[in-house]
């Protein structure tokens, strides 16, 4: 038996102000296109079991556009694969805060999906020898004992939540799940497969327990996701295909509908505003395929405020016009402790003190500040050479 495990669709996700010609937020349209491509891939694989581990929508009250798109794509899935079992579990983004408020997910039960959105349920399919324990992320959920069905030949656990200690602090803090579970309670070794949702990067928790990750970049920190994927050697977003008989597993990458480009960072240390303008221009021009219609970030380190103010903002506005979103992340220079009191820090050198003072000192309009700083530091270097003790004096 083969299953497909996907999660964190976040349909209806919106970001930035750009609209499609039809008046839909461009990022919402991007995520919808990614979901449509995902359904195409799943249909081509034709697995016997499809599990969706939560966060179908980005908000509890999605737009009519997002609901309609989900209904059409899920309808296409069950119509094309009528013999496949589809299990859909609610995530924290799908679940209303109030138990009295109903969610939208039950709508998809009308299509034949097995929707679990209010309490945990064990779904048994005797003709397949299969049992699926589905655990949604619901505040105040009375969690069942996470134990397999002894009468089933194959047991699958589908759960949306955090496995304690397994998520990076940045990911856990950004979007807290209501459901948190220990490694011991999860008991991955007892199951044929554990399908997890909530964490947006593909990650192994145990040899048979995985977060499939999201299908697109829809978290509050997409740049952190890019970094984690790069460190893990992942090609990006995707979903899992697993053979429950052999344990063979494949991660199917999904091409993003909208490329995210994290340009090589620039250090502004020692650069004038014109120098930095040129460095920004060459970095942007070196972007493979250009920045047009992409989501782009450029990090500039050691950028003093006075240099940031003097940048060519007209050129930067043109870059922002070309990209879907062009973000410059400014990192200020490391503060120097110029006095002997206050928080501990690195003791600055004399050159650093002089440079820091000259960078903020009022000067006449006709004087070039950078030339002044360079000449002052050159004089200071000469003075230090003259004052340096000779080797003979040091030895004595």
N, C-alpha and C positions, 0 to 999 in steps of 0.2 A: 504493500500500500504506500503510495506517495502522497505527501502533503505539501501544500504551499503555505508559508507563514509570512504574512505581512502585517504592518502595524502603522499607527500614527500617520494617517492620511491627511488630517487637518484640512479637510475641504472647507472652503469659505475663508481661508487665511487671507488677510489683506495687509499690504505694506506699501509705503510710498504713495504718491498722489497721481501717478500716471494711470490713465484709463485707456481701454481698448476703444476702437471706433464704435463699438456697441455700448459704451458707457460702463463697462465692467472694470473693476480694479485690475490692473495688469497682472499683479502677483496672484490674485485669486484665479485669473484665467490660466496662469502658468501652472498652478497646482492642479487645476482641473485637467489640463492637458497631460500632466504627468500621470494622474490617476487613470485616464483613458488609456494611455500607453501601457500602464501596469496591467489593466484588465486584458489588453491584447496579449501580453506575454503569458498571463496565467491561462487564458483560453488555449494558447498554443501548446502549453505544457499538459493540459487536461489532467490535473491530479484528481485523485479520488476524494481528498479532503482539503478544504481551504479554510484556514483560520485567520481571523482579523482581530488582532490583540489590542483593540481600543483606540480611542481618539480618532473616530471617523471624521468628526467635524472639529473645527477650531474653537467654536463657541457652543454653549448650550442652546442658544437660539440662533441657528444658522439662517442665512438668507434663503429666500425661495429659490434663487438661482442655484445655490449650493445643494439644496435638498433635491431639486429636480435633476441636477447632474448626477448625484449619487443614485437616485432611483433609476435613471436610464442605464447607467453603467452596471449596477448590480442586476438589473433586469436582463441586460445583455449577457451577463455572466451565467445566470441560472438557466436562461433559455438555450444558450449554446452548450452548456455542460449540465444537462438535466439529471445526470446520475451522480454528480459530485455533491458532497455534503459541504455546506457553507455555514460556518459558525462565526458569529459576530459578537464580540464582548465590548461592553462600554468602558471607556477610559475616563479619567478625571475631567477632561474637556467636554465630554458628552453628558456628564451627570449633573443635574440640577442640585443646588445646595439644599433645597427643601424637598423632603420625601414626598410631600403632597403634590409637587409639581411634576408633571409627566414629561418625559423626554421624547425626542423625535424618532429614536431608533426603532421603536416597535412598528413604524411604518414599513420597514423592510421585511418584517415577518410576513407581510402580505405577498411578498415575492417568493417565499419559500425558504428564506434564510432562518437559521436558528439564532434568535436574538436573545442575549443574556444581558440585561441592563439594570435590574433592580436587586437581585440577590444571586448568590452562586447557585449553579445548577449542574447536575451530572446528566449529560446527554448520552443515551445508550443506543447503539445501532447493532442489534444482535446479528442481523444478516451479514454484517461486515466484521463481526467479532471485535467491535470498536467501542470504546468508552471515552468520552471527552468531559473532563471536569473544567467548567468555565467559571472564572472568578472575576467579576467586574470590579472597577475601582469606585466604590460607593462609600461616602462618609458614613461611619457608624455600622458598616457591614459586619454581620456576624459571620466570621470566616469559618468555613467548614474544615474538618480535618482533611488535610491534603494527602489523601491515601488513594491508591489506584483501586479500580474495580476488580476483584478477584475473579469474577466470572468472564471478564473480557480478555481476549487474546492480545489486544493492543490498547494501551492507555496513554492518552495525551492530556496534558495540563495546559490550559490557556489562561494567562493571568496578566492583568495590567497593574503595574506597581513597581516599587523599588525593592531590589534585593539589597539588604543592608550591607554597607561597606563596599559595594561594587561600582557605584557611580562616582565620577569625579565631583568634588565639592562644588565646582561652578555649575555643573548640570543639575545637581540635586537642589541647590539653593535657588536656581532660576525658576523652576517649575515644580513645586513640591507635590508629590502624589499623596493621596489620602491613604493608600494601601502600602504598607512597608512590611517586609517579610524577611525572616532570617534564613540563612543558608540551611540550617538544620530543619526548619519547618518546611522549606521548599522541598527538600529531599529529592533532588534531581535524579539520583541513581534509581529511585523506585519507578520512574516513568520511562516510557519509550521515547517520549519527546516532551520538552517544556517550551512552550511558545510565549515569550514575554513581550510586553509593550510598555512604553513610556519613555525609555531612553532612545534618543534619536540617532545613535551611531551603532552599526552592527557590532555586536560584542558577544563573546562566549562567556557564559557563567559556569558551565560544566560541559563535558563532551557531548551531552545531549540536551543542553539548555542554552537558549540564545535569545538576545534581543535582536530582532530583525532590523531595527532602526526605522527611521521615517522614510517616506518615498521622495521627499523634497526638503528643502531647507526652510523650515517653518518655525524654528525656535527663536527665543530672544537673543541667542548668541550663535548665529550661523558661522561666524569666523572661528569660534572655538571648535565647532563641529569639523570644519575644514582641517584645522590643525590636528584634531584627534584622528581623523581619517588618514591624514598624511603620515602621522607617526605609526599608525597600525598597518600602513601599506594597503589601504582600501581604495578601490577605484571610485568610491562615492556612495550614493544611496542605492537601495535595491531591496530585494526580498529573498527569503530562504525557500529552497526546495529540498525536501528530505525524504528518503526512502526508509520507511519504518521497519522493513524487513532486514535490510543490509546495513542501515546506519549511514549510507552514503549521503553526503550533503553538498549542495551547490548554492553559492551566493550569486544571485542574478543581478548584476548592476543595471541601474536605470539611468540613461542619459538625462541630465537635468534639462528642463524646459527653458531655463534661463541660467546661463553660466554665472558663477560667482568667481571673481578674480581677486585674489589677494596679492597685490603687486609687491615686489621686493622692497623692503623698508629702506628709507633714506636716513642717513645721519646728517643733521644740519650743523654739527659742531664745526666752528671755524668758518662757516660759509656766510657770505653776504646774501641779501635778499635776491639780487640778480643771479648769483651763483646757484642758489636754491631753486629759483624759477627754471633755470636751464636743466638742473638735475631732475625736477619734476617732469618737465617736457620730455626729456630723453627716456625716462622710465615709462611714461605713458605710451610713447611711440613704440617702445620695445615690446609692448603687450602683444602676444600672439593673437592675430585676428582682430586686433583693435579693441577699443572699449565700447564701441557703439552698441546700445541696447543691452548692455551687460550690467551686473551689479558689481561694483568695483570699490576696493578699499586700498588706500595708500597710507601707510604709517610713516610719520616723520618724527624721528627721535631727536632729543637734545635741541628742541626748537624754542629759542627765547621769544618772549612775547613781542619785543620790538621788531624782530625779523619777521614774525608772522604777520604783523600789521603792514609791513612794507612789501609783501608778496604781490605778484601780478594777479589780482583777484578777478580781473576781466578774463584772463586765460583760464583760470580755474572754473569760472562760471560757464565757459564754453565746454569744458570737459564734463561738467555736470549736465549740460544740455544734451550732450551726445550719449551719455550712459543712461540707463534706466535710473541708476543711483550711483553717484560718485562721492565717496566719503573719504575725507582726510582726517585721520586720527593723529592728533598732535600730542607728543610726549615732551614735557618740559625737561630741561636739564636737571640733573641731580642737584638738589640744593646743597650749598656749601655752608658749613658752620663757621661764620666769620668771627664769632665771639666765643668766649670760653664758657658761656652758660647755655641752657636750653637742652633740647633732646640730644642724645649722643649721635655722632655722625663722623664722617671722614674729615680729618683736619685738612683744610685746603693749603695748597702751596702758595708762596708769595705771588707767583705769576697768576694763579687763579684768582687771588684776592684783587689784584690790580685790574685784571681783565673784567671781573664782575663789577667792580666799581665804575670803570670807564664805560661799560655798556649801558649803564643807567644814568650816568652823570650828564646834566644839561650842558650842551655845547653850542657854539655859534652855528648858524645855519650853513655857512660856507665851508665848514670843516667836515671832511669825510670821516665818519666814526670808525669804520673798519681800518682805514689807514692809520688813524690815531692810535688805535689799540695795538696794531702790529708794530708800529714804531716804538711805542712805549715798552712793549714786551722785549723788543730787540735791545733797547737801551738797558733794560733791567738785566737781561742775560749778560751783556757786556760788563755791567757793574758787578754782577756776581762772580764773573771770571776774574776780574781784577782783585776782588776781595777774597778769593779762594786761597786757603793756606797752601804753601809749597809743600812738596813731599817731605823735605828736610824738617820743616817745622812740625809736621804731623808726627814724624818718627820721634822727635825729641819730646 
